[in-house]
């Protein structure tokens, strides 16, 4: 009799553990893993503060772009434990191709589904999130695919995504007229992160000194860029806070152009409003540099 009572209690405990909560989730959380900082901020706005949903970022928030990132054993363990992994796509997370082979596979949430990539001699440019319009499309993609992967929370994913999309639309609509007023339309940057941004706001990305972050420009590149800046009377060179600006200092001394900072939003605090704050700061910096 005692054995039967114990067995009944165990069954009751297991049944209770599997009962859905108010959002339809079980006591086991739906685990979302994001590949890097921009995807984390998008997903935080879509799935943050939902009971039964857990969000973690795979890489450190100081990592930046993932062009040369190598997965660690701990990364692979976290991947196999996740229910969904949110990626930017476009080759940004190439290291995941091998990491997701074999073992338990999470649902892959492709934030850039349906987005047309820009290409150059180096291949696909994956930095689509720097365009507010494309960031909106990424948010909508993430919400739709998360809803399919986790139907129990589908409604609240979509609800929170729409709230964030409204904020991003307001951000874009503030930026457009302000940036359109700027007399100078040529941008010289030290990383290809702002090509989509330039297209969004009708700038000419006339020179990208290094295509990949962390690369040291060749002397010939520096001479060509300095010649272009002089010829077109460009007043500003834009660097990124994540990377060294020694080459920019060399060009500035040669041309007299000022050095300013644009942030592609690949590092920062774990705040839902981080993308909006970064873009607002970029707006002010462009106004300061190009007015």
C-alpha positions in Angstrom: 0.0 0.0 0.0 2.8 2.4 0.9 4.5 1.6 -2.5 1.2 2.4 -4.3 0.8 5.7 -2.4 4.4 6.7 -3.3 3.9 5.9 -6.9 0.7 7.9 -7.0 2.4 10.9 -5.5 5.3 10.6 -8.0 2.8 10.5 -10.9 0.9 13.5 -9.5 4.2 15.4 -9.2 5.1 14.7 -12.8 1.7 15.6 -14.1 1.9 18.9 -12.2 5.3 19.6 -13.7 3.9 19.2 -17.2 0.8 21.3 -16.7 0.9 24.6 -18.7 1.1 27.9 -17.0 -1.0 31.0 -17.8 0.9 31.4 -21.1 0.6 27.7 -22.1 4.2 26.9 -21.2 5.4 24.0 -19.1 7.7 24.4 -16.1 10.6 23.6 -18.5 11.5 26.9 -20.1 11.7 27.4 -23.9 15.4 28.2 -24.2 16.4 30.8 -26.9 20.0 31.3 -27.7 21.1 34.3 -29.8 24.3 34.3 -31.9 25.6 37.8 -31.1 24.7 41.2 -29.7 22.4 42.7 -32.4 20.3 39.5 -32.5 20.2 39.5 -28.7 18.7 43.0 -28.6 16.1 42.1 -31.2 15.1 39.0 -29.4 15.1 40.7 -26.0 12.4 43.0 -27.3 10.4 40.1 -28.7 10.7 37.5 -26.0 11.9 39.3 -22.9 10.0 39.1 -19.7 7.8 36.2 -20.8 7.3 33.6 -18.1 8.5 30.2 -19.4 11.0 31.7 -21.9 14.7 32.1 -21.4 17.0 34.2 -23.5 20.8 33.9 -23.5 23.5 35.3 -25.9 26.0 32.8 -27.2 28.9 35.2 -27.4 30.1 38.0 -25.1 28.5 41.4 -25.6 32.0 42.7 -26.3 32.7 40.2 -29.1 31.5 42.4 -32.0 31.0 40.9 -35.5 31.6 37.1 -35.8 33.6 37.0 -39.0 36.5 35.0 -37.5 34.8 33.7 -34.4 35.6 30.1 -33.4 33.1 28.1 -31.3 34.2 26.8 -27.9 33.2 23.5 -26.3 31.0 25.6 -23.9 29.3 27.2 -27.0 28.5 23.8 -28.4 27.1 22.6 -25.1 24.8 25.7 -25.0 23.7 25.2 -28.6 22.7 21.6 -28.0 20.7 22.7 -24.9 18.8 25.4 -26.7 15.4 25.0 -28.2 16.0 27.8 -30.7 19.0 29.7 -31.9 18.5 33.2 -33.5 21.1 34.0 -36.2 21.7 37.0 -38.5 22.6 34.9 -41.5 24.6 36.0 -44.6 27.7 34.0 -43.4 28.0 36.0 -40.2 27.6 32.7 -38.2 29.7 30.5 -40.4 31.1 28.8 -37.3 27.7 27.4 -36.5 27.7 25.2 -39.6 29.9 22.6 -38.0 28.7 23.2 -34.4 25.1 22.2 -35.4 26.1 19.0 -37.0 25.1 15.9 -35.0 23.5 15.8 -31.6 20.3 17.6 -30.6 19.5 20.5 -33.1 17.7 23.6 -32.0 15.3 25.4 -34.3 17.3 27.9 -36.4 15.6 31.3 -36.5 17.0 33.2 -39.5 16.5 36.9 -38.9 17.4 37.8 -42.4 15.0 35.5 -44.3 13.8 37.2 -47.5 16.3 40.1 -47.2 18.3 40.8 -50.4 22.0 40.9 -49.6 24.4 43.5 -50.9 27.6 42.0 -52.4 31.1 43.2 -53.2 34.4 41.6 -54.2 34.6 40.1 -50.7 31.2 38.4 -51.0 27.9 39.0 -49.0 27.7 42.0 -46.7 25.8 40.7 -43.7 25.4 43.9 -41.7 21.7 44.4 -42.5 20.7 45.4 -39.0 22.4 48.8 -39.4 19.5 49.8 -41.6 16.4 50.5 -39.4 14.1 49.3 -42.2 15.9 46.0 -42.4 16.1 45.8 -38.6 12.3 45.9 -38.6 12.2 43.1 -41.1 14.5 41.1 -39.0 12.3 41.6 -35.9 9.3 40.5 -37.8 11.1 37.4 -39.1 12.3 36.5 -35.6 8.8 36.9 -34.1 7.2 34.8 -36.8 9.7 32.0 -36.7 9.7 31.9 -32.9 5.9 31.7 -32.9 6.2 28.7 -35.2 8.9 27.0 -33.0 7.1 27.8 -29.7 3.3 28.0 -30.3 2.6 28.3 -26.6 4.0 31.8 -26.6 3.1 32.8 -30.2 0.7 35.5 -29.3 2.9 37.4 -26.9 5.9 37.1 -29.3 3.9 38.8 -32.0 2.5 41.4 -29.6 5.9 42.5 -28.2 7.4 42.4 -31.7 4.8 44.8 -32.9 5.4 47.2 -30.1 9.1 47.2 -30.9 8.5 47.6 -34.6 6.5 50.7 -33.8 9.5 52.1 -31.9 11.8 51.3 -34.8 9.5 52.9 -37.3 9.4 56.1 -35.2 13.2 56.1 -35.0 13.5 55.7 -38.7 11.0 58.5 -39.4 12.9 60.8 -37.0 16.2 60.1 -38.7 15.2 60.4 -42.3 14.4 64.2 -42.5 17.2 65.1 -40.2 19.8 63.2 -42.2 18.3 64.4 -45.5 19.2 68.0 -44.5 22.9 67.3 -44.4 24.8 68.9 -47.2 27.6 66.3 -47.4 26.4 62.9 -48.8 29.7 61.0 -49.0 30.7 58.6 -46.3 34.2 57.2 -45.7 34.2 54.4 -43.1 36.7 51.8 -41.8 34.4 48.8 -41.9 31.6 47.7 -44.3 29.0 47.8 -41.5 27.4 51.0 -42.8 26.7 50.2 -46.4 23.0 49.3 -45.7 22.7 52.3 -43.5 24.0 54.5 -46.3 21.5 53.1 -48.7 18.7 53.6 -46.3 19.4 57.3 -45.8 20.7 58.2 -49.3 24.4 58.5 -48.5 27.2 57.5 -50.8 29.5 55.0 -49.2 32.4 56.0 -51.4 35.2 54.3 -49.5 35.4 51.4 -47.0 39.0 51.3 -46.0 38.9 47.8 -44.7 36.1 45.3 -45.4 36.7 43.2 -42.3 37.0 44.5 -38.7 40.4 44.3 -37.2 42.3 44.3 -40.5 45.2 46.7 -41.0 44.8 48.7 -44.2 47.5 48.5 -46.8 49.5 51.6 -47.5 48.0 51.8 -51.0 44.5 51.8 -49.5 45.4 54.7 -47.3 46.9 56.7 -50.2 43.8 56.1 -52.3 41.4 57.1 -49.6 43.4 60.3 -48.8 43.4 61.2 -52.5 39.7 60.7 -52.7 39.0 62.7 -49.6 41.0 65.7 -50.9 39.4 65.5 -54.4 35.9 65.5 -53.0 36.5 67.8 -50.1 35.1 65.3 -47.6 35.2 66.8 -44.1 34.9 63.6 -42.0 36.2 60.0 -41.6 34.1 57.6 -39.6 35.6 55.0 -37.3 33.8 52.5 -35.0 34.2 52.4 -31.2 35.0 48.6 -31.3 38.2 48.9 -33.4 41.5 50.8 -33.4 41.6 54.1 -35.4 45.4 54.4 -36.1 44.8 54.3 -39.8 42.2 57.0 -39.6 44.6 59.2 -37.7 47.1 58.8 -40.6 44.5 59.8 -43.2 43.3 62.7 -41.0 46.8 64.2 -40.7 47.2 63.9 -44.5 43.8 65.4 -45.5 42.6 67.6 -42.6 39.4 65.6 -42.3 37.9 65.2 -38.8 37.5 61.8 -37.1 34.1 60.9 -35.9 32.5 57.7 -34.5 29.6 55.7 -35.8 28.5 52.7 -33.8 27.2 49.6 -35.7 25.6 48.3 -32.6 27.6 45.1 -32.3 28.5 45.6 -28.6 26.8 47.2 -25.7 24.6 46.8 -22.6 21.8 44.2 -22.2 19.1 46.9 -22.6 16.0 46.5 -24.8 16.4 50.1 -26.0 20.1 49.7 -26.9 19.6 49.7 -30.7 17.4 52.9 -30.6 19.9 54.7 -28.3 22.8 53.7 -30.6 21.1 55.0 -33.7 20.1 58.2 -32.0 23.7 58.8 -31.1 24.7 58.0 -34.7 22.3 60.6 -35.9 23.8 63.3 -33.6 27.3 62.3 -34.7 26.5 62.6 -38.4 24.9 65.9 -37.9 28.0 67.1 -36.0 30.3 65.8 -38.7 28.5 66.7 -41.9 26.4 69.7 -41.3 
